[in-house]
C-alpha cells in the first residue's frame, strides 16, 4: 500500500523542465555547428531547450542583446562594439566559432556591377572605391584592414558606407550606391547567380583570423557555470560534426561522407538551396577552439583606431575556464 502511494506521489510531481537558452545568430552557413547541435538533439541531451533567434546584423545587435538579457548566448563575428562591451565587464568570450582557413569560402570581396565597370576588379583596386559595411568598427571594417596590410594599400582611401544592417548592405550593392562589400557567401552567392555582383576573391585565400566567436554575459559565465558547460559540450559536438563533414586531415576543405546531409541540414536554417550552401562553407575548430593571440591582435587594432571605449585588455575578455586556446594558423 505504501509503495503504491509513493508511485502515485511521484506521478503527481511536475515534469523536469529543461533550461531554455536563446541563441543569437545571423542566418549564414558558418553557424552550421549550432544548427547541427539543435537538429541532432545534442542540446536536448544536456537538458537544454534551445531557441535560435536570428538577427539582421552581426556583432553589435547580438552583443547588445546578450548584455540586455534578451538572449543568453551570442555566436557571431567579432567587432569593436563587442570588444568594448567585453572590456567594460559586460561580456566574456567563451569559445571560437569559425575562422578564415585556406580553401574554405567564408567571407569574400564582391564588386557591384557599377563598381566592376568602374575598375574594382582586384584587392589592390579598393582605394578610390566605396564599400558598404554594417557599421564603422564592424567585422567588415577589420577585414578591410587585413587586406590593406596584405596588399599594401591605404585603407583610408577606401570610402566606407555604414548602412547599419546586412539587408541594407545588400541593397546598397545591388542598387549601385556602393562599389562593393566584404560579406559572407551565404548572402552574396544568390546575388552572384542573379548577375548582381561579381566575386573578386575569398578572404581565406589571403588572410587568417578568428572571424567569429561564442560569448555570454559575464553574469552567466560566473553564476550559471553548469548550464554554460552543458551548452558548450553540446555546441562542440555540433562543431565536430561540421568540421568532420568538410575538413580533410590536413585542415583543407574536403567534403566527406556526411557532407551532403550536413549541407541539407544547414540549408534548412539559412533558406538557401543546398548547391549554394556548398559554395560558402567556413572552417570551424572541432572543439570550439579560440585563437587567444588573434583576439588580442584584433583588440589592439580596434584600440589603435580609437574605436574602443576604455582600455580593453584582449586577454582579460577571454574566459579561459571555457575557451580552449587553439592558435590561428
N, C-alpha and C positions, 0 to 999 in steps of 0.2 A: 504493500500500500504506500509506504514511504517512498519507494523507488518510483512508483507511478507519479507521485506528487512532484518529485524532483524533475521528472521529464516534462511534466506539464508546465512547471515554472520556467524551465529553460526555453521551451517552445514559445512562452509568452514574452520573452525578452526581445527587445528590438534588434533587428539585424545589424551586424557590424558594418559601419559606414566607411567607405574608402575616403582618403584625403583628396579633396577636389583641388586640382592645380591648373591654373590658367597659364598658357604658354604663348608669349608674343613672338610672332614670326612675320616675315614678308613672304608672299606667295611665290617662292622660287624653288628650283630643283635642288639647290645646295642645302636646303633644310630636310633633305631626304632621310637622314638618320632619325630625325624626330618623327616623321610620318611613319617610318618603319616601326619604331618603338610603340606608337599608338596602334597601328594595324595588327601587329603580331602579339599584342597583349603584354608586352614587357612591363609597361606601367601598371597594368591591372595586377600582374603577378606580384608587384611590390606594394600593393594596397593603395594605388593611386588612380584616381579618376581624372584623366587628362582632358583638357579643353583647349583646343588651338584657337587663338584669336589673331586674325590676320590684320596687318597694318599696311597702309599705302606708302609709308616712309620707312626708313631704316632705323639707324641708331638713335636719333633724337626722340621721336614719339614713343618708341618701345622703352627706352631708358626712363623717360618721364612716367610712363605707365607703371613701371616696376616701382619707382620711388613712391608714387601715389597709392600703391596697393591695388590698382585696377587689374594688374596681372601679377603672377607670382615669379615667373621666370622669363627672361629675355634671351633670345638667340638671334643675333643679327650682327651686322658689320660694325666695326669699330668707328668711333668718331670723336671729335673734340668735345662735344657736349656730353657724351657718355663718360669720357675720361674726367671731365670737370666734376660731374656728379659723384663719381667714384672718389675723386680727390677730396671732395667735401665730406666724405664719410657716409654717403647715402647708398652706394653700391659696392659690390665686391664681384670681381671676375672669378668664376669658379671652374672654368674649363674653356677649351677651344671648341670651335665648330668646324669651319673649313679654312683652307689656306691655299694660296697660289702654288701650284706644283706643275712642272713642265709636262706637257702633253694633255693636261686637263683643261677644259674650256669653261671657265667660270665668268670672269669679267672681261669685257673687250672694249676696244675703242671703235666706235661706229661713227661714220660720217652721214649727215643728212644728204639728200640729193643735191641740195643747194651748196652745202659745204664741199661735196665732192667736185662739183662743177667749178667751184672757186679755189680748188687746189689742195684741199685737205685729203691727202692720199697716203700719208705716212706719218709716223710719230713725230718726225722732225718737222713736219708741216704745221704743227699745232700753233706756234707763235703767229699772232696776227689773225687767229680764228677764235670763234666763240664756242664754249662748251656749256651745255645745260647740266646743272647738278641740283640735287635737292636743296642743300644749304651750304653756305660757307662753313668750312670746318667739318664737312661730312666725309665719309669714307672715299667718295669720288674725288674730293679735293686732295686727300692724301695720295690716292693712286696717281694723280697727275704729277705730284712731287716725285714719286718713284720713277716715272717715265722721264721727267726733266733731268734727274740725276743720271739715269742710264744713257740718255741720248744727248745730254749736254746742251739743252736749250733753256732759255729764261722763261720760267712758268709765269712770271709777272707780265709777260707779253701775250698770255692767253686770256681772253675775256671770259670771265665766269658769269653765267646767268643763273642765279639762285632762285629756283621756281617753286621750292617748298615741298614738292611731293614727286614720287616716281611717275604717276599718271601725267603730271604737268611736264615732267622731263620728256616723256614720250610725245606729248602734244607739241612741245617746242621744236623737237627734232623733225617730226612729221610735217609740221607746218612751215619749216624753214626759218623759224626765228633763231634757231641755234645751228651752227655748222656741224655740231656733233655732240657726242656724250660718251662717258665711260660708264657702262652699265652691265647688268647681268644678262647672260644669254637667254634666260627664260623669257625676259620681256622683249629682247631685241630680235631673236630669231624669227618670230612671226612677222615682224616688220621687214626683215630681210627677204623673207619669202614673198611678201607683198610688193617688193621693189621700192620700199620707202626709205631704206637705209642701206649703207654698204659697210661691210666689215673691213677694218684696216688691220686689226690684229688682236690676238688674245694675249692679255697681260701675263698669263702664266708662262708664256714662252720667253718673256723678257725679265720679269721681276719675281721675287719670292717674298711673301709676307703673310702674317696671320690675318686673314681677311675677315673672319667672323668669330665671335666668342659667345660663351654662355655666361650669364650674370644674374644675380639676385640682389635683393635689398640686403644691406648689412644686418638688419634685424633678423631676416630669415636665416642668413648664414650663421648667426650667433645663437639664435633662440629655437630654430627648428632644424637642428643638425641631422636628426634621424630622418626626417622627411626628405631633406636635401640629398642625403647619401642614398636613399632609396631611389629618388628621382634620377640621380646621376648614374646609378647602376643600370637602370632601365635604359636611359638615354645612350649609354656607352655600348649596350648590346645592339641598339639600332645603328650606331656609328660603325660598329664592327661589320654588321651585315652589309651596310652601304659600301664600306671600304672593300670588303671581300668581293662584292659584285663587280667592281670596276677597276680593281688595282692589281697589277702584276707583282710578283715577288720583288722586283727591283724598284717598285714605287711608281712606275709609269702607268698610264691608262691602258687597261686591257679588260674587255668585257668577259666575265666568267660565266659559268653555267646558270647562275641566278640573275644575270643582268636583265634579261627580258622581263621577268616577273617583277623585279625591283623597279624598272622603268615604268611599268604599267601601274604599280602602286604609287609612285611619285606623281605620275600624270593625273591620277585621281584627285590629288590635292591641288596641283597647280592649274588644272584645267586645260593643259596643253596636250597636243597629240603626242603619243609615245615617240614617234620619229623625230619630233622636235626636241623632246626632253633628252633624247640620247645625245644630242649635239651640245648640251650645256651642263655637263656633269663636273662638279668640283671635286677636289681631293679632301678627304676627311681622315684624320688620325683615328685608328680603331678604338682607342680608349679615351677619346676626348682630350688628347694631348694639347697643351698650350705652349707656345713659344715665349717663355718669360722674357728673354733678351729682346725679342722683336717687339713685344708690348712696350718695354722701356724705350726702345728706339722710336716707336710711334709717339709715345707721350712726349718725348724730348723734341720731336719735330713740331708738334702742335704747340708746345711751350715756346719754342723759338719763333713761332709765327704770332705769338701773343693771342692765341685762341683758347687758352685755358684760364679758368678762374682759380686764383690761388696757386700755391706752389705744389703741384701734383707730383707725388712720388710714384713712379711707374711700378716699382717693386711692391709698395705698400698696398696698392689697389688690387693685387692678386691675392686671393685667399688660398694659400698653399696647402691648407688642410684638404682641399678638394681637387685642385687643379694639378695634374701631373705635368712636369716640365719636359716637353719634347721639342728641342730646338728646330727652328725653321731652316731648311737646307736649300 
